[in-house]
Amino acid sequence: MEGLPFFCFLSEDDATKKDAYLVGKNLFNQHPSDENIFLKYFDYLCKFASYPISIDERKFYANEADVALAFFTENVKISEATFQLIKECKLKLENIIKEIISIENTIAQQALAEIQQKNREELCSLVELKGKLFSATQKSEFDSLLLLVQKSETALEKKYLSSEQKELYDTLTSEYSKVVSDKLIELERIENVEYNKSAVKSFKYVFDSFQSSEAKYKENQSQLYSLVSENLFRYDATRLFNETLIYYNHVYSFIFNKLDDDGKFRLTQFSIDCEKIKR
């Protein structure tokens, strides 16, 4: 048979392997009932279906072997010997396919185990981050932790969570909602307390400064503007506690009552024009 020596030359080299496959397939298709050609071609396919190459390649060669066996069975003249040969080829191919399926299942199980281990690590990270969020005392720290939470939550492959992992994830989702909500309220309160402390300190500075140099501020509007714009009028009244507002009104009234009509007008303008501190 011409072409048969080349067809029988088996190599793991990809180019040679593909060439031999095409030549073998062509030769077999031309002689579908030739037992010798079939066996050479079938054994070639089974050989590569058994090699430690990629699963997809092994499945390809096994499928081609299955097609070749079916084609040979349809075209060969059946005798007791050929019937026995077909049975042996079928059994050989079944064992190869079982091995491929077993390896594929092992790979899938290993991949699943790796994903679930990664999920386990991310869930542990989420548990740890929840505790850190609960203990956070600064908004910047809280925001940084939320970014880490988002990163871990995004890294979770949720469709591969085990039943226990899914239960933990659902619990964490519920707990995070409360922790974040409560902590935002707490941090806002802390920020407002600091804001008011800063405001009271500034108001006292204005009061003391004006009282100690009253003439300077009454006679020089630029000096007065500098004093009140930086320390009295820069605070947002909506964020001030009632106690802070009472002290603010006391300082403002003290200065206001010391000024003449023009000074009172200017002071009122200053209070409107000054930009407020948002922090």
C-alpha positions as CSV (number, residue, x, y, z in Angstrom):
1,M,0.0,0.0,0.0
2,E,1.6,3.3,-1.1
3,G,1.6,5.9,1.6
4,L,1.5,3.2,4.3
5,P,5.2,3.6,5.4
6,F,4.7,7.3,6.0
7,F,1.4,6.7,7.8
8,C,3.1,4.2,10.1
9,F,5.8,6.8,11.1
10,L,4.5,8.0,14.5
11,S,6.0,11.0,16.2
12,E,5.0,13.3,19.0
13,D,6.0,16.3,16.9
14,D,2.8,18.3,16.2
15,A,3.5,18.9,12.6
16,T,4.4,15.3,11.8
17,K,1.5,14.1,13.9
18,K,-1.0,16.2,12.0
19,D,0.5,15.1,8.6
20,A,0.4,11.5,9.6
21,Y,-3.2,11.8,10.7
22,L,-4.4,13.4,7.5
23,V,-2.5,10.8,5.3
24,G,-3.9,8.0,7.5
25,K,-7.4,9.3,7.4
26,N,-7.3,9.7,3.6
27,L,-5.9,6.3,3.1
28,F,-8.5,4.7,5.3
29,N,-11.3,6.5,3.7
30,Q,-10.2,5.1,0.3
31,H,-10.0,1.6,1.7
32,P,-12.6,1.5,4.5
33,S,-12.8,-2.3,4.5
34,D,-9.0,-3.0,4.5
35,E,-8.3,-4.6,7.8
36,N,-4.5,-3.8,7.8
37,I,-5.0,-0.1,7.0
38,F,-7.8,0.2,9.5
39,L,-5.7,-1.4,12.3
40,K,-2.7,0.9,11.5
41,Y,-5.0,4.0,11.5
42,F,-7.0,2.9,14.5
43,D,-3.9,2.0,16.5
44,Y,-2.4,5.4,15.6
45,L,-5.4,7.2,16.8
46,C,-5.6,5.2,20.0
47,K,-1.9,5.8,20.6
48,F,-2.3,9.5,20.6
49,A,-5.6,9.3,22.6
50,S,-3.5,7.6,25.3
51,Y,-0.6,10.1,25.3
52,P,-0.2,12.6,28.2
53,I,-1.3,15.5,26.0
54,S,-4.2,17.9,26.5
55,I,-7.6,16.4,27.3
56,D,-9.2,18.1,24.3
57,E,-6.6,16.5,22.0
58,R,-7.0,13.1,23.5
59,K,-10.8,13.4,23.2
60,F,-10.4,14.4,19.5
61,Y,-8.3,11.3,18.7
62,A,-10.6,9.0,20.7
63,N,-13.6,10.4,18.8
64,E,-11.8,9.9,15.5
65,A,-11.0,6.3,16.5
66,D,-14.7,5.8,17.3
67,V,-15.7,7.1,13.9
68,A,-13.1,4.9,12.1
69,L,-14.3,1.8,14.0
70,A,-17.9,2.5,13.1
71,F,-17.0,3.2,9.4
72,F,-14.9,0.0,9.3
73,T,-17.7,-2.0,10.9
74,E,-20.1,-0.8,8.2
75,N,-17.8,-1.6,5.3
76,V,-15.9,-4.8,6.2
77,K,-17.2,-8.2,5.4
78,I,-18.1,-9.7,8.7
79,S,-16.5,-13.0,9.7
80,E,-15.9,-14.6,13.0
81,A,-12.4,-13.2,13.0
82,T,-13.4,-9.6,12.0
83,F,-16.2,-9.7,14.5
84,Q,-13.8,-10.6,17.3
85,L,-11.4,-7.9,16.0
86,I,-14.2,-5.3,16.2
87,K,-15.0,-6.3,19.7
88,E,-11.4,-6.1,20.8
89,C,-11.0,-2.6,19.2
90,K,-14.2,-1.5,20.8
91,L,-13.0,-2.7,24.2
92,K,-9.7,-1.0,23.7
93,L,-11.3,2.3,22.8
94,E,-13.8,2.1,25.7
95,N,-10.9,1.7,28.2
96,I,-9.1,4.7,26.6
97,I,-12.3,6.8,26.9
98,K,-12.8,5.7,30.5
99,E,-9.3,6.8,31.3
100,I,-9.8,10.2,29.6
101,I,-13.1,10.7,31.5
102,S,-11.4,9.7,34.7
103,I,-8.6,12.2,34.1
104,E,-11.1,14.9,33.1
105,N,-13.1,14.3,36.3
106,T,-9.9,14.4,38.4
107,I,-8.9,17.7,36.8
108,A,-12.4,19.1,37.3
109,Q,-12.4,18.0,40.9
110,Q,-9.0,19.5,41.5
111,A,-10.1,22.8,39.8
112,L,-13.2,22.8,42.0
113,A,-11.2,22.1,45.1
114,E,-8.9,25.0,44.3
115,I,-11.8,27.4,43.6
116,Q,-13.5,26.4,46.9
117,Q,-10.2,26.9,48.7
118,K,-9.9,30.3,47.2
119,N,-13.5,31.0,48.2
120,R,-12.7,29.8,51.7
121,E,-9.8,32.3,51.9
122,E,-11.9,35.1,50.6
123,L,-14.7,34.3,53.1
124,C,-12.2,34.3,56.0
125,S,-11.0,37.6,54.7
126,L,-14.5,39.0,54.8
127,V,-15.0,37.7,58.3
128,E,-11.8,39.5,59.4
129,L,-12.7,42.7,57.5
130,K,-16.1,42.8,59.2
131,G,-14.4,42.9,62.6
132,K,-12.1,45.7,61.4
133,L,-15.0,47.7,60.0
134,F,-16.7,47.4,63.3
135,S,-13.6,48.8,65.1
136,A,-12.8,51.6,62.6
137,T,-12.6,55.0,64.1
138,Q,-11.7,57.1,61.1
139,K,-13.7,57.6,57.9
140,S,-10.6,57.2,55.8
141,E,-9.9,53.8,57.5
142,F,-13.5,52.8,57.0
143,D,-13.4,53.7,53.2
144,S,-10.1,51.7,52.7
145,L,-11.6,48.7,54.4
146,L,-14.7,48.9,52.2
147,L,-12.5,48.7,49.2
148,L,-10.9,45.6,50.5
149,V,-14.3,44.1,51.2
150,Q,-15.4,44.9,47.6
151,K,-12.2,43.2,46.3
152,S,-12.8,40.0,48.3
153,E,-16.5,39.9,47.5
154,T,-15.7,40.3,43.8
155,A,-13.0,37.6,43.9
156,L,-15.6,35.1,45.2
157,E,-16.8,32.6,42.6
158,K,-20.3,32.4,44.0
159,K,-21.6,29.6,41.8
160,Y,-19.0,27.3,43.1
161,L,-19.7,28.0,46.8
162,S,-20.3,24.9,48.8
163,S,-23.5,24.7,50.8
164,E,-21.7,25.7,54.0
165,Q,-19.8,28.5,52.2
166,K,-23.1,29.8,50.7
167,E,-24.7,29.8,54.2
168,L,-21.7,31.8,55.6
169,Y,-21.8,34.2,52.7
170,D,-25.5,34.9,53.1
171,T,-24.9,35.5,56.9
172,L,-22.0,37.8,56.2
173,T,-24.1,39.7,53.6
174,S,-26.8,40.4,56.2
175,E,-24.3,41.3,58.9
176,Y,-22.3,43.6,56.7
177,S,-25.5,45.6,55.9
178,K,-26.0,46.3,59.6
179,V,-22.3,46.9,60.4
180,V,-21.9,49.4,57.5
181,S,-25.1,51.2,58.3
182,D,-24.3,51.5,62.1
183,K,-20.7,52.4,61.5
184,L,-21.6,55.2,59.0
185,I,-23.9,56.7,61.7
186,E,-21.2,56.4,64.3
187,L,-18.5,57.9,62.1
188,E,-20.7,60.8,61.2
189,R,-21.4,61.4,64.8
190,I,-17.6,61.3,65.6
191,E,-16.9,63.7,62.7
192,N,-19.6,66.1,63.9
193,V,-18.2,66.0,67.4
194,E,-14.7,66.9,66.1
195,Y,-16.2,69.5,63.8
196,N,-18.0,71.2,66.7
197,K,-14.9,71.0,68.9
198,S,-13.0,72.8,66.2
199,A,-15.7,75.4,65.8
200,V,-16.0,76.2,69.5
201,K,-12.2,76.5,69.7
202,S,-12.3,78.9,66.7
203,F,-15.2,80.9,68.2
204,K,-13.3,81.4,71.5
205,Y,-10.2,82.6,69.5
206,V,-12.4,85.2,67.8
207,F,-13.9,86.3,71.1
208,D,-10.5,86.6,72.9
209,S,-8.8,88.3,69.9
210,F,-11.6,90.9,69.5
211,Q,-11.8,91.6,73.2
212,S,-8.1,92.1,73.6
213,S,-7.7,94.3,70.5
214,E,-11.2,95.8,70.1
215,A,-10.0,99.1,68.6
216,K,-7.9,97.4,65.9
217,Y,-10.9,95.4,64.6
218,K,-13.4,98.2,64.9
219,E,-11.2,100.6,62.9
220,N,-9.8,98.2,60.3
221,Q,-12.4,96.2,58.4
222,S,-9.8,94.1,56.6
223,Q,-8.4,93.0,60.0
224,L,-12.0,92.2,61.2
225,Y,-12.7,90.3,57.9
226,S,-9.6,88.2,58.3
227,L,-10.5,87.4,61.9
228,V,-14.1,86.4,61.4
229,S,-13.8,84.8,57.9
230,E,-11.2,82.4,59.0
231,N,-12.6,81.6,62.5
232,L,-16.2,82.5,62.9
233,F,-18.1,82.3,59.6
234,R,-16.4,79.3,58.1
235,Y,-18.5,76.7,59.9
236,D,-21.7,75.2,58.5
237,A,-24.5,76.0,60.9
238,T,-26.4,72.8,59.9
239,R,-23.6,70.7,61.4
240,L,-23.4,72.6,64.7
241,F,-24.9,71.3,67.9
242,N,-27.3,73.5,69.8
243,E,-24.7,74.2,72.4
244,T,-22.2,75.3,69.8
245,L,-24.8,77.5,68.1
246,I,-25.5,79.2,71.4
247,Y,-21.8,80.0,71.9
248,Y,-21.6,81.2,68.3
249,N,-24.5,83.6,68.8
250,H,-22.9,84.9,72.0
251,V,-19.6,85.7,70.2
252,Y,-21.4,87.1,67.2
253,S,-23.6,89.3,69.3
254,F,-20.7,90.5,71.3
255,I,-18.8,91.7,68.2
256,F,-22.0,93.0,66.5
257,N,-22.9,95.2,69.4
258,K,-19.5,96.7,69.5
259,L,-19.6,98.0,65.9
260,D,-21.2,101.1,64.4
261,D,-24.0,100.8,61.8
262,D,-21.6,100.5,58.9
263,G,-19.5,97.9,60.8
264,K,-22.7,95.9,61.6
265,F,-23.6,95.9,57.9
266,R,-20.1,94.7,56.9
267,L,-20.1,92.0,59.5
268,T,-23.4,90.7,58.2
269,Q,-22.0,90.7,54.6
270,F,-18.9,88.8,55.8
271,S,-21.1,86.1,57.3
272,I,-23.0,85.7,54.0
273,D,-19.9,85.7,51.8
274,C,-17.6,83.4,53.7
275,E,-17.1,79.8,52.3
276,K,-18.0,77.1,54.8
277,I,-15.7,74.3,55.9
278,K,-17.2,71.0,54.7
279,R,-15.1,68.5,56.6
